[in-house]
Amino acid sequence: MRLHRLEVSAFGPYAGREVVDFDALGADGLFLLHGDTGAGKTTLLDAVAFALFGKVPGARADAKRFRCDVAERGTSTEVTLELTVQGHRFRIVRNPEYERPKLRGDGTTKQQAKASLTWLDDPPSGQPPEGVTRIDEVARTVERLLGMTGDQFFQVVLLPQGEFARFLRAETKEREELLEKLFGTQRFFEAEKWFSERRQSKRRELNERRQSVREWLARIGQVAGEEPPDDGAADWVADVRGRVAAAVAEAKAAADESATARERTAAELDARRSEADRLRRVRNAHESLAELAKEADLRAEWKAELAAARRASAVTGLAAEADRQRTRLTRALEQDERARETLAARGRGDGRVGSELDGGEPDVAALRTRAGEVREDAGALAGLVEEAQQQVRDRKRLQQLGEIAEHATAQAAALGEKLAGLPEHTRQLRTELDAAAEAAVRLDAVRTREAELARVLGEAERVPTLEQEAAGAREAEQAAIDAHQSAREALLDLRARRLAGMAGELAGELQDGEPCAVCGSEDHPAPAAGGDGVGEAEERAATEAEQAAEQRRSRAATARHEADTALAAVVERLQDRTAGQVRTELDEVRHELATLTESAVRKDRLEELVRADEAEYEDLTARRTSAEREAAAAEEQRRALAEQVERQERRLDEAAGEFDDVAARRAHLTELADALDGLADVRTELRAARERVDEHAAAAAQAARTAEFADVEEALAAARDQQRIAELDQSLADAQQAEATARAVLAEPELADVEPDRVVDVESARQAAEQARERAEQDVAALQKHTERGRELDTLAGELDAVLRELAPAEEEFAELDALTDVVNGRGQNARRMSLRSYVLAARLEEVAVAATARLRSMSHGRYSFVHSDAPGSHGKSGGLGLDVLDDYSGMVRSAKTLSGGESFLASLSLALGLADVVAAETGGALLDTLFVDEGFGTLDGETLDVVMDVLDDLRAGGRVVGLVSHVEELRQRIPTRLRVRKARTGSSVRVEGGLDGDIGVAWS
C-alpha cells in the first residue's frame, strides 16, 4: 500500500481545504509531520484512517465529531484519499454524518454520511469499473484489498501515541484482547466453543440415557412391587424374574386342581337337574288332565254357541246393508228439503221458479231447463265483470300514482339536502386519513425503538443481580485461591519433610550383604536414623489434593471472568444510563407508540369511510335524478288513467241494474242456476233410494228363513263377531291339544318309572358347583396375573438390557470428550493451563517477540531482548502471554514496567514494528509500503535518537515510506522533507510539493 494524496475539508481543526502530497513528501522514503503540541498532526493520520475505514483509532473514535466547528456555512466536511494497493490505484471520498445549518430559515439539519470509491486505472477482477458508492461496499472493498481490518491497520500502519507502551506493560487479559483483534483467532474460539457445546450435548445425551436406565428400573420395580436397589441392578432383575417364574408354576398347579373339582361338581349338578326335570314333567301332565276333566261342560256350551254364530253370519251382512239403505233414504229426504229451501231463497223475485215450487213436486226436466236459461244470462255478463274488476284496479292505480308522484318529489328534496353537507364531511375524513397514514409510516421505527429499549431495560434490571453474581464469583475465586495456596503449602511441607527424612527412608531399605542404592557399598557401618514418617503415599495424596484445589481454583477463575464479562457487557450497552432513565425513556416511547398505533389502526377504516362518502355522493346524485324523473312520469300516467276510468264507469252502471255492480248481478244468476241443478239432482237420488230400501229388506228376510231362524231379529241375536268366534275356536283347540300333550308325556318310556311324589335335592349340588366354579376362576385369575407379570418383566428386562448396552460406549465416549474439552479450554491434563486460543496467541506473540528483539537490540546497543513466557499467571490466571525483557548487563529477566521512559519508547517502537511485520505476514495482506509512527521521540537522548533513526533508515532502505509525527525540534534537522502544521486564526490552503517545506494552517476558535 502506498499513499499518494490526501485532501481534507472542514475536518477536525482544519476549517478550509488542505492538501497533503505524499508522493512529494515520501520521495526520500522518510518525512516528518512537525508542529506544536495540539496543532493537529495526528488529525492528518485520523483523516487517512477515516477515508479508508470510516472511523479513527483510539479514544477519538468515541466522540464521532469530525466537522470543524468554525468552518464556513457552505463548506462541506469531506476527506479524499488517493492510494495504490496491489497495483490498483483508486480514490476514496468520504463525508461523515454531521449537523449543518439549514439552507432556508434557522436551525440545523442532519447531513447524511456518504462514501465513494473510484478506480483511477483498471479495476481488480470482479469489481465494477464505475466503482462503488455504498458505504458498506466501500469498507468491504478496502478490507479485501488491504487484507486486514481497521483495528489491524491502526496497529500495523498507524502506530498511535502511547498504544504500544500500554501494550508493553499490559496485563495478560488486555494483551490478549489486542492480539485477538490483530490475529483473528475467532476460529479457535469457535473450536473451543464447539468442544464445550459438544460436551454439553453429549452430557445431556448421557444423562438422558442414565435417566432412561433409572426409568426402566423404576418400571420393573413397579411391576415387581419393590424398590430397585442403587447398585446391582442386573442381579436384582434376575432375582425378581426367578421369583415370578416360581409363582407362575405354583399358580398353574392350583388352577389345574380347581379345574378338576369344578368339572366333577358340574357333572353331579347336571345329573340331579335331569332327574328333577323328569319329575316335573310327570307332575305337570297329571295336573293338566285333572284341569281338563273339570271344564268338560263348559266346552259343550262353547260348541253350541259357535255353531249358531256360524249359521247367523249369512243373515247379518244383508240386514246391515238394508239398514244402510234406509239411512241413505233419510239423508236424501233431508237434502231434498234443504235444496227446496235454497231454491226458494235464490228464486225470490223470479216468477217462474216460484210457480214451480208452489205446484208441489217440481219436475226434474223443467228444473234443468230453467237452470240452462239462467246460466246463459250469467254468461252474457262475464265480459262486463272483468271490466268492473279492471275498473277497481284502475282506481287503486290512480291513488298509487298520486302517492308515487308525491313521494318521489319529497325524496328528491331530501336527497338534495343530504348532498349539500356531504363534501365537507369527506374533506374532514381525508384530513384524518392523512394523519393516520403518517402514523402508520412512523410505526415500525417506533416499534423497533421500543423493542430495543425493552431489551436494554431488562439488562439494566439485571445489573444488581449481575453485580451480586460477580461479587460472589470473586469471593468464590478468592476462597479457591486460599484453599489452593493452603494445599500447595501442605504439599511443599510434606515434600520438605520427606526430603529431610529421605536418608532414614533409604536406610530402612538396607539389607546386610546387599549393595546400597546410593553408594553401592555392601557395608553399612552407620545407617541414618528414621524420619518423621512421611512416605510416598502421603506425598501422593497431598499432590492429588493440591491438583484438585488447583482445578477448583481454575473453575472459580473462569466463573469470575464470565461474571465480570457479563456485567461489563451490560454496563457498556447501558451507556451510563440507569434503569430508571431507561424506564422513563421506554414509557415515553410506549406512549408515543400507543398514540401512533391508535391513529394507524384507523387508517383502513378511514379509507373505507372516504370511499363510502364518495360512493354515497354519486349514489345520492343518481337517486335524486331518478326521483325527479319518477315524479314526472307518475303525474302524466295519473291524468291519462283518470279520463279512462270516467268513461268506463257509465257503462258498468247500466249493466248492474238494481244490483250493486255487475259482478253481484252475475253472482246471483250463477247461484240461482246452481240451486236449480241441485234440486234436480236431489230429486233423482231420492227416487233411487226408495227403490233400494225395498229390495234389500226382502233379501234379508229370505236369508233368515234359509238359516233356520224365525226372523231376521232372531238371526241377529245369535250372531257373534269374528273375534268371539276365533276365541271359541282357539279355546276348544287348546283344550284338545293340552289333553293330547299330557297323555303323550305320560306314555314316554323314560317316564314310566317316575313316581310323582319323589323329592330330588338340586340346591346342595348347585351350591357345591358354584363354590368349585368360584375357586377355579380365582385360581385362573391368579395364574393370568402371575403370567402377565412375568411377560411384562421379560419385556422390561429386554428393554433395560438394550439401554445398558448403549450406555457403556456412551459413557466411554463422553469421558474421552470431557477430558479433551478440558485440555482445549486450559484445564484438566493441560499442564500449562492454556486454552487453544491462548496457545495460538502465545505462538503469535512469540513470533512478535523474535521480530521485535532484532530492532530492540539494535536500538539498545545489544542490551535488551524481548523474552516470551508461556508460564501460567499468578493466582491461577491463564498464561502464555507473558512478555518481559532480558537485560544483558545483568543477565536477569526484568519486567517491562521497570524500563525508563526512553527505554520504554524504544521497546514500544520495536514491539510495534515487529508486530506490524508479523501481522502483515499473518493476514496475507497487501505489501505495506507506508508506515506512520506517532510516538514520543522527545524522551530520547541524542545518541539513542541516532540509533532509532538508523532503524527507520533501514525501513526506508527496504522500500518503505516512513512518516514521523513529532514536535521534537531536533528531528527537523535530521529529516529534510517535512510537513509542518501550525496554528492559525484563519484557514489557508497550501499545496506541499516534494522536497520543500510546507505549512498547513489550522483554524482555532
C-alpha positions, 0 to 999 in steps of 0.5 A: 500500500502506498499513499499518494494524496490526501485532501481534507475539508472542514475536518477536525481543526482544519476549517478550509481545504488542505492538501497533503502530497505524499508522493512529494513528501515520501520521495526520500522514503522518510518525512516528518509531520512537525508542529506544536503540541495540539496543532493537529498532526495526528488529525492528518493520520485520523483523516487517512484512517477515516477515508479508508475505514470510516472511523479513527483509532483510539479514544477519538473514535468515541466522540464521532465529531469530525466537522470543524466547528468554525468552518464556513456555512457552505463548506462541506466536511469531506476527506479524499484519499488517493492510494495504490494497493496491489497495483490498483490505484483508486480514490476514496471520498468520504463525508461523515454524518454531521449537523449543518445549518439549514439552507432556508430559515434557522436551525440545523439539519442532519447531513447524511454520511456518504462514501465513494470509491473510484478506480483511477486505472483498471479495476481488480477482477470482479469489481465494477469499473464505475466503482462503488458508492455504498458505504458498506461496499466501500469498507468491504472493498478496502478490507479485501484489498488491504487484507486486514481490518481497521483495528489491524491497520491502526496497529500495523500502519498507524502506530498511535501515541502511547498504544504500544507502551500500554501494550508493553506493560499490559496485563495478560487479559488486555494483551490478549484482547489486542492480539485477538483483534490483530490475529483473528483467532475467532476460529479457535474460539469457535473450536473451543466453543464447539468442544464445550457445546459438544460436551454439553450435548453429549452430557445431556445425551448421557444423562438422558440415557442414565435417566432412561436406565433409572426409568426402566428400573423404576418400571420393573420395580413397579411391576415387581412391587419393590424398590430397585436397589442403587447398585446391582441392578442386573442381579436384582432383575434376575432375582425378581424374574426367578421369583415370578417364574416360581409363582407362575408354576405354583399358580398353574398347579392350583388352577389345574386342581380347581379345574378338576373339582369344578368339572366333577361338581358340574357333572353331579349338578347336571345329573340331579337337574335331569332327574328333577326335570323328569319329575316335573314333567310327570307332575305337570301332565297329571295336573293338566288332565285333572284341569281338563276333566273339570271344564268338560261342560263348559266346552259343550256350551262353547260348541253350541254357541259357535255353531249358531254364530256360524249359521247367523253370519249369512243373515247379518251382512244383508240386514246391515246393508238394508239398514244402510239403505234406509239411512241413505233414504233419510239423508236424501229426504233431508237434502231434498228439503234443504235444496227446496229451501235454497231454491226458494231463497235464490228464486225470490223475485223470479216468477217462474221458479216460484210457480214451480215450487208452489205446484208441489213436486217440481219436475226434474226436466223443467228444473234443468231447463230453467237452470240452462236459461239462467246460466246463459244470462250469467254468461252474457255478463262475464265480459262486463265483470272483468271490466268492473274488476279492471275498473277497481284496479284502475282506481287503486292505480290512480291513488298509487300514482298520486302517492308515487308522484308525491313521494318521489318529489319529497325524496328528491328534496331530501336527497338534495339536502343530504348532498349539500353537507356531504363534501365537507364531511369527506374533506374532514375524513381525508384530513384524518386519513392523512394523519393516520397514514403518517402514523402508520409510516412512523410505526415500525421505527417506533416499534423497533425503538421500543423493542430495543429499549425493552431489551436494554431495560431488562439488562439494566434490571439485571445489573444488581443481580449481575453485580451480586453474581460477580461479587460472589464469583470473586469471593468464590475465586478468592476462597479457591485461591486460599484453599489452593495456596493452603494445599500447595503449602501442605504439599511443599511441607510434606515434600520438605519433610520427606526430603529431610527424612529421605536418608532414614527412608533409604536406610530402612531399605538396607539389607546386610550383604546387599549393595546400597542404592546410593553408594553401592557399598555392601557395608553399612557401618552407620545407617541414618536414623528414621524420619518423621514418617512421611512416605510416598503415599502421603506425598501422593495424596497431598499432590492429588489434593493440591491438583484438585484445589488447583482445578477448583481454583481454575473453575472459580477463575473462569466463573469470575471472568464470565461474571465480570464479562457479563456485567461489563457487557451490560454496563457498556450497552447501558451507556451510563444510563440507569434503569430508571432513565431507561424506564422513563425513556421506554414509557415515553416511547410506549406512549408515543407508540400507543398514540401512533398505533391508535391513529394507524389502526384507523387508517383502513377504516378511514379509507373505507369511510372516504370511499363510502362518502364518495360512493354515497355522493354519486349514489345520492346524485343518481337517486335524486335524478331518478326521483325527479324523473319518477315524479314526472312520469307518475303525474302524466300516467295519473291524468291519462288513467283518470279520463279512462276510468270516467268513461268506463264507469257509465257503462258498468252502471247500466249493466248492474241494474238494481244490483250493486255492480255487475259482478253481484248481478252475475253472482246471483244468476250463477247461484240461482242456476246452481240451486236449480241443478241441485234440486234436480239432482236431489230429486233423482237420488231420492227416487233411487233410494226408495227403490233400494230400501225395498229390495234389500229388506226382502233379501234379508228376510229370505236369508233368515228363513234359509238359516233356520231362524224365525226372523231376521231379529232372531238371526241377529241375536245369535250372531257373534263377531269374528273375534268371539268366534276365533276365541271359541275356536282357539279355546276348544283347540287348546283344550284338545291339544293340552289333553293330547300333550299330557297323555303323550308325556305320560306314555314316554318310556323314560317316564314310566318309572317316575313316581310323582311324589319323589323329592330330588335335592338340586340346591346342595349340588348347585351350591357345591358347583358354584363354590368349585366354579368360584375357586377355579376362576380365582385360581385362573385369575391368579395364574393370568396375573402371575403370567402377565407379570412375568411377560411384562418383566421379560419385556422390561428386562429386554428393554433395560438390557438394550439401554445398558448396552448403549450406555457403556460406549456412551459413557466411554465416549463422553469421558474421552470428550470431557477430558479433551474439552478440558485440555482445549479450554486450559484445564484438566491434563493441560499442564500449562493451563492454556486454552487453544486460543491462548496457545495460538496467541502465545505462538503469535506473540512469540513470533512478535517477540523474535521480530521485535528483539532484532530492532530492540537490540539494535536500538539498545546497543545489544542490551535488551531482548524481548523474552516470551513466557508461556508460564501460567499467571499468578493466582491461577490466571491463564498464561502464555502471554507473558512478555518481559525483557532480558537485560544483558548487563545483568543477565536477569529477566526484568519486567517491562514496567521497570524500563525508563521512559526512553527505554520504554519508547524504544521497546514500544517502537520495536514491539510495534514494528515487529508486530506490524511485520508479523501481522502483515505476514499473518493476514496475507495482506497487501505489501505495506509500503507506508508506515506512520509512527506517532510516538514520543521521540522527545524522551530520547537522548541524542545518541539513542535518537541516532540509533532509532533513526538508523532503524527507520533508515533501514525501513526506508532502505527496504522500500518503505515510506516512513512518516514521523509525527513529532514536535521534537525540534531536533528531528527537523534537522535530521529529516529534510522533507517535512510537513509542518502544521501550525496554528492559525486564526484563519484557514489557508490552503497550501499545496506541499510539493516534494522536497520543500517545506510546507505549512498547513494552517489550522483554524482555532476558535 
